[in-house]
Amino acid sequence: MSYEFWIGARYAGLARSRRRGRSGDRFVSFIAASSMAGIALGVAALIIVLSVMNGFQVQVRDRMLSVLPHIELYAPGVPHQQMLEEWQNLAERVSGDPAIQGAAPFVAAQGMIARGQLLQGVQLRGIDPAVEDRVSQLSEQFLAGSAESLTPGSFGIALGVQLARALRVNQGDTVMVIAPQGSISPAGFTPRMRQFTVAGVFSTGHYEYDAALAFMNVEDAGRVFRDSGNSGVRLQIDDMQTAPLVARRLEAALPQGFQAQDWTQNNRTWFAAVQTEKRMMFIILTLIVAVAAFNLLSSLVMAVKDKRSDIAILRSIGATPREIARIFLVQGSLIGVVGTALGVAFGMLVAFNVDVIVPFIENLFGIEFLPQQIYFISQLPSEPQARDIIVVAVTSLVLSLLATLYPSWRASGLQPAQVLRHD
């Protein structure tokens, strides 16, 4: 071990001398420990917050995809009845792609649902219950009724739980579905309406879908909406993250006029907002690490001032300015490395055990962080990602290293004659 490393480790409080420590040594060790703790807390806070944000994103994404497909294939302008008759041919045409795991027909349209004086705008989806399980988990989301009750010609409808509450209906009640299309007569425009029976109520756990989404049989949807909206094939793939790539590949292989839309396009605004929020949160919380790095810089400046006599003695017995600079580079680097390592360890410990720590704090203090009446999830999610942890650790190490440059340069420039004369 070189003497620069040993002295730097001693100044950082990570090594002890044989003789009893002086008050100055204890003071330098204390400010080094405080700098180390500041870096550790900043790194841990960054990892915990980013992990929780990732958890929220994963939770929302999974709940979206429990009722939405990974990819939708459709041809704008093609009548629904024609598409429903040919959807199996379209599914067979793309089934050769190894990423495809399931296919099912759909009709998508916008409309309104009325119950007495209550009126709600909704997104209506026509599905085939016999094959819907291939592309979604809708059958597992029902609180009342089931997807199998949406049989052709029954004109049954399944409503999201928030939509059912807004309309004040339960299973077995009737509602009026109003399509945007209609007929023009001497009396004026008459919208197309059809009475449906509430066959079930489902809950995805996502407020937006529970408040504005309804399902019916695909044949009933084709009769009511005719040429309004789109119809085609819903696809499930093996890896949802590759949906944009698979969609572009399928669109290139389909006949002209067909389009492929993946789940990231349907929710592009939401995911873009989440990514922007995550970047801003990273920048804001990085300031905590930056403050700790400034604390490290000030502690090193104080250490240089306190160790002026030691520096002068080392210079007098032959130490070069570069060797003096390396001593304080070692001190600052060790504080940064140890603080970062402690912060990563503590942050990962909390991030991987949020589901245990948060309920313990809630029970201990009698508080509730995520009331079910306000948030769509009742537990604080966490999803630590290796990429985030590496970026946080590297950022902390770089800031710590930068904070050591100026004090090391100042230490290397001290003249032993002037220091010894004043001391």
C-alpha positions in Angstrom: 0.0 0.0 0.0 1.5 3.4 -1.0 1.8 6.0 1.7 -0.5 8.3 -0.2 -3.3 5.8 -0.1 -2.7 5.1 3.6 -2.6 8.8 4.6 -5.7 9.5 2.4 -7.6 6.6 4.0 -6.6 7.9 7.5 -7.8 11.4 6.7 -11.1 9.9 5.4 -11.6 8.0 8.7 -11.2 4.6 7.1 -7.7 3.9 8.6 -6.2 4.5 12.0 -2.7 5.5 13.1 -0.9 3.6 15.8 -0.7 6.6 18.0 -3.8 8.0 19.8 -5.8 10.3 17.6 -5.6 14.0 18.1 -8.6 16.3 18.3 -7.7 17.6 14.8 -7.8 14.0 13.4 -11.1 13.4 15.1 -12.5 16.6 13.6 -11.3 15.7 10.1 -12.8 12.2 10.5 -16.1 13.7 11.6 -16.5 16.1 8.6 -15.4 13.2 6.3 -18.1 11.0 7.9 -20.7 13.7 7.5 -19.8 14.1 3.8 -20.0 10.4 3.4 -23.5 10.3 5.0 -24.7 13.1 2.8 -23.7 11.3 -0.4 -25.2 8.0 0.9 -28.6 9.7 1.7 -28.7 11.5 -1.7 -28.0 8.3 -3.6 -30.5 6.3 -1.5 -33.2 8.9 -2.1 -32.6 8.8 -5.8 -32.8 5.1 -6.1 -35.9 4.8 -3.9 -37.8 7.5 -5.7 -36.9 6.3 -9.2 -37.9 2.7 -8.1 -41.3 3.9 -6.9 -41.9 5.8 -10.1 -41.0 2.7 -12.1 -43.4 0.7 -10.0 -46.2 3.1 -10.7 -45.5 3.0 -14.4 -45.4 -0.8 -14.4 -48.6 -1.0 -12.4 -50.5 1.3 -14.7 -49.1 -0.3 -17.8 -50.1 -3.8 -16.7 -53.6 -2.7 -15.7 -54.0 -1.0 -19.1 -52.9 -4.2 -20.9 -55.3 -6.3 -18.8 -58.1 -5.1 -21.0 -56.3 -3.6 -24.0 -54.4 -5.6 -26.7 -50.7 -5.2 -27.6 -51.5 -4.5 -31.2 -54.6 -3.7 -33.3 -54.9 -4.4 -37.0 -57.7 -2.5 -38.8 -58.6 -1.0 -42.2 -60.3 2.4 -41.9 -63.5 2.6 -43.9 -64.1 -1.1 -44.3 -67.7 -2.1 -43.1 -67.7 -3.9 -39.8 -69.7 -6.9 -41.1 -67.2 -7.5 -43.9 -64.3 -7.3 -41.5 -65.9 -9.6 -39.0 -66.5 -12.2 -41.8 -62.8 -12.0 -42.9 -61.0 -11.5 -39.5 -59.9 -15.1 -39.4 -58.2 -14.8 -42.8 -56.4 -11.7 -41.5 -55.3 -13.5 -38.3 -54.0 -16.5 -40.3 -52.0 -14.1 -42.5 -50.1 -12.7 -39.6 -49.9 -15.9 -37.5 -46.7 -16.8 -39.2 -44.9 -14.1 -37.2 -43.2 -15.9 -34.2 -44.1 -13.0 -31.9 -47.8 -13.5 -32.3 -49.5 -15.5 -29.5 -53.2 -14.9 -29.9 -55.7 -13.1 -32.1 -59.4 -12.0 -31.7 -61.8 -9.8 -33.6 -62.9 -6.4 -32.3 -65.1 -3.4 -33.1 -64.1 0.0 -31.6 -66.4 3.0 -31.6 -67.3 6.0 -29.5 -70.9 6.6 -28.3 -73.0 7.6 -25.4 -74.9 5.6 -22.8 -78.1 7.1 -21.3 -79.9 6.0 -18.2 -82.9 8.3 -17.4 -81.6 11.8 -17.2 -77.9 10.6 -16.9 -75.7 10.6 -20.0 -72.1 9.5 -20.3 -69.7 9.5 -23.3 -67.9 6.2 -23.6 -65.4 4.1 -25.5 -67.3 1.0 -26.8 -65.5 -2.2 -27.7 -67.1 -5.2 -29.4 -65.4 -8.5 -28.5 -65.9 -12.2 -29.1 -66.0 -13.8 -25.6 -65.0 -17.2 -27.0 -61.5 -16.0 -28.1 -61.0 -12.8 -26.0 -58.9 -14.6 -23.5 -56.2 -15.0 -26.2 -55.5 -11.2 -26.2 -56.6 -9.8 -22.8 -57.5 -10.7 -19.2 -60.9 -9.1 -19.3 -62.7 -12.2 -18.0 -60.7 -12.0 -14.8 -61.7 -8.4 -14.2 -65.5 -8.9 -13.7 -67.0 -8.0 -10.3 -70.5 -9.0 -11.4 -71.5 -11.2 -14.3 -69.0 -12.6 -16.8 -67.7 -12.0 -20.3 -69.4 -15.2 -21.5 -72.8 -13.6 -21.0 -72.1 -11.2 -23.9 -73.6 -13.6 -26.5 -74.6 -12.6 -30.0 -78.1 -11.1 -30.3 -78.5 -10.7 -26.5 -77.5 -7.0 -26.6 -75.8 -7.3 -23.3 -73.2 -4.7 -22.2 -70.4 -4.8 -19.6 -69.6 -1.5 -17.9 -66.6 -0.3 -15.9 -67.3 0.0 -12.2 -67.0 3.8 -12.2 -69.2 4.1 -15.2 -71.8 1.9 -13.6 -71.7 4.1 -10.5 -72.1 7.3 -12.5 -75.1 5.8 -14.3 -76.5 4.3 -11.1 -77.0 0.9 -12.7 -76.4 -2.7 -11.6 -76.4 -6.0 -13.3 -79.7 -6.7 -15.0 -80.6 -3.0 -15.5 -81.2 -1.5 -19.0 -79.4 1.4 -20.6 -79.7 3.1 -23.9 -76.7 3.0 -26.2 -76.6 6.0 -28.7 -74.4 5.7 -31.8 -73.0 8.8 -33.5 -74.6 7.6 -36.8 -78.3 8.2 -37.5 -80.8 8.9 -40.2 -82.1 12.1 -41.7 -85.8 12.5 -42.1 -88.2 15.4 -42.6 -88.3 15.8 -38.9 -84.5 16.2 -38.8 -81.6 14.1 -37.7 -82.5 11.0 -35.7 -79.6 9.2 -33.9 -79.4 5.5 -33.9 -80.2 4.1 -30.4 -80.5 0.6 -29.0 -81.5 -0.7 -25.6 -78.9 -2.9 -23.9 -79.0 -4.9 -20.7 -76.2 -4.6 -18.2 -74.7 -8.1 -18.3 -71.7 -7.4 -16.0 -69.5 -4.9 -14.2 -65.7 -5.0 -14.4 -62.8 -3.3 -12.7 -59.4 -2.9 -14.2 -58.0 -0.8 -11.3 -57.4 2.1 -13.7 -59.9 4.9 -13.2 -59.8 6.2 -16.8 -60.9 2.8 -18.2 -63.3 2.0 -15.4 -65.1 5.3 -16.0 -65.2 5.4 -19.8 -65.0 1.9 -21.2 -67.8 -0.6 -22.0 -67.8 -4.0 -23.8 -70.4 -5.8 -25.9 -70.5 -8.7 -28.3 -68.7 -8.0 -31.5 -71.7 -8.8 -33.7 -74.0 -6.6 -31.7 -71.5 -3.8 -31.9 -71.3 -4.3 -35.7 -75.1 -3.9 -36.0 -75.3 -0.8 -33.9 -72.3 1.1 -35.1 -72.1 -0.2 -38.7 -69.5 2.0 -40.4 -68.7 4.1 -37.3 -65.3 3.5 -35.7 -62.8 0.7 -36.6 -62.9 -3.0 -36.7 -60.2 -5.6 -37.2 -58.0 -8.0 -35.2 -56.5 -7.6 -31.7 -53.2 -9.4 -31.2 -51.2 -10.6 -28.2 -47.4 -10.9 -28.5 -44.8 -12.6 -26.4 -43.0 -9.4 -25.4 -45.0 -6.2 -24.9 -41.8 -4.1 -25.1 -41.3 -5.1 -28.7 -44.9 -4.1 -29.8 -43.8 -1.0 -31.8 -41.3 -3.1 -33.8 -43.7 -6.0 -34.4 -46.5 -3.5 -35.4 -44.2 -1.9 -38.0 -43.2 -5.3 -39.3 -46.8 -6.5 -39.6 -48.0 -3.3 -41.3 -45.4 -3.7 -44.0 -46.6 -7.3 -44.7 -50.3 -6.4 -44.7 -52.3 -5.3 -47.8 -52.4 -1.6 -48.6 -55.0 0.2 -46.5 -54.4 -1.8 -43.3 -52.9 -0.2 -40.3 -51.2 -1.6 -37.2 -51.4 0.3 -33.9 -49.6 -0.8 -30.8 -50.4 -0.1 -27.2 -47.7 2.6 -26.9 -49.4 4.7 -29.6 -52.7 4.4 -27.9 -51.2 5.8 -24.6 -48.4 7.9 -26.0 -49.3 11.0 -24.1 -49.4 9.3 -20.8 -46.1 7.5 -21.2 -44.4 10.6 -22.5 -45.6 12.5 -19.4 -44.3 9.8 -17.1 -40.9 9.8 -18.8 -40.7 13.6 -18.6 -41.7 13.5 -14.9 -39.1 10.8 -14.2 -36.3 12.9 -15.9 -37.2 16.0 -14.0 -37.4 14.1 -10.7 -33.9 12.7 -11.4 -32.5 16.1 -12.1 -34.1 17.6 -8.9 -32.9 14.7 -6.7 -29.5 14.8 -8.2 -29.2 18.3 -6.6 -29.2 16.4 -3.3 -26.1 14.5 -4.4 -24.6 17.8 -5.7 -25.1 19.4 -2.3 -23.4 16.5 -0.7 -20.5 16.9 -3.2 -20.2 20.6 -2.3 -20.1 19.5 1.3 -17.3 17.1 0.4 -15.5 19.9 -1.3 -15.8 22.2 1.8 -14.7 19.4 4.1 -11.6 18.7 2.0 -10.7 22.4 2.0 -11.0 22.4 5.8 -8.9 19.2 5.9 -6.2 20.8 3.8 -6.2 23.8 6.1 -6.1 21.6 9.2 -3.3 19.4 7.8 -1.0 22.3 6.6 1.7 21.2 9.1 1.6 17.6 7.9 1.8 18.7 4.3 4.8 20.9 5.1 6.6 18.1 6.8 5.9 15.7 4.0 7.2 18.2 1.5 10.3 18.8 3.6 11.2 15.1 3.6 10.9 14.8 -0.2 7.2 14.4 -1.1 6.4 15.9 -4.5 3.3 18.2 -5.1 1.7 15.4 -7.1 2.0 13.0 -4.2 0.5 15.5 -1.9 -2.4 16.0 -4.4 -2.9 12.2 -4.6 -3.3 12.1 -0.8 -6.4 14.3 -0.9 -7.6 12.7 -4.2 -7.6 9.4 -2.3 -9.4 10.9 0.7 -12.1 12.5 -1.5 -12.5 9.4 -3.7 -12.8 7.1 -0.8 -15.5 9.2 0.8 -17.3 9.3 -2.5 -17.0 5.5 -3.2 -17.9 4.5 0.3 -20.8 6.9 0.5 -22.1 5.8 -2.9 -21.8 2.2 -2.0 -23.6 2.7 1.3 -26.3 4.7 -0.5 -26.8 2.1 -3.2 -27.0 -0.7 -0.5 -29.5 1.3 1.6 -31.5 2.4 -1.4 -31.8 -1.1 -2.8 -32.7 -2.5 0.6 -35.6 -0.1 0.9 -36.6 -0.3 -2.8 -36.9 -4.1 -2.7 -38.8 -4.0 0.6 -41.2 -1.1 0.1 -44.2 -3.5 0.3 -43.1 -4.5 3.9 -41.7 -1.1 5.1 -44.7 1.1 4.1 -47.4 -1.1 5.7 -45.3 -1.2 8.9 -45.0 2.6 9.0 -48.8 2.9 8.3 -49.7 0.5 11.1 -47.2 2.1 13.5 -48.4 5.7 13.0 -52.0 5.0 12.0 -51.7 6.7 8.6 -52.5 5.7 5.1 -50.2 6.9 2.3 -52.5 5.7 -0.6 -56.2 5.9 0.2 -58.2 3.6 -2.1 -60.8 6.3 -2.5 -58.3 8.6 -4.2 -55.7 6.4 -5.8 -56.3 3.5 -8.2 -53.8 1.4 -6.2 -53.7 0.7 -2.5 -50.1 -0.3 -2.1 -46.9 1.6 -2.9 -45.2 -0.2 -5.8 -41.5 -0.4 -6.4 -39.6 -1.6 -9.4 -35.8 -1.1 -9.1 -34.0 -1.2 -12.4 -30.3 -1.9 -12.9 -30.0 1.0 -15.4 -31.3 3.6 -13.0 -29.0 2.3 -10.2 -25.9 2.4 -12.4 -26.7 5.9 -13.6 -27.2 7.1 -10.0 -24.0 5.5 -8.8 -21.9 6.8 -11.7 -23.3 10.3 -11.3 -22.5 10.3 -7.6 -18.9 9.1 -8.2 -18.3 11.7 -10.9 -19.6 14.5 -8.7 -17.4 13.3 -5.8 -14.3 13.1 -8.0 -14.9 16.6 -9.3 -15.3 17.9 -5.8 -11.8 16.6 -4.9 -9.9 18.4 -7.7 -9.7 21.9 -6.3 -8.7 21.0 -2.7 -6.0 18.6 -4.0 -4.7 21.4 -6.3 -4.6 23.8 -3.3 -2.8 21.2 -1.2 -0.2 20.6 -3.8 0.6 24.3 -4.1 1.4 24.9 -0.4 5.0 26.0 0.3 6.5 24.2 3.3 8.7 27.2 4.3 5.8 29.6 4.6 3.7 27.0 6.4 6.4 26.2 9.0 7.3 29.9 9.4 3.7 30.7 10.4 3.2 27.6 12.5 
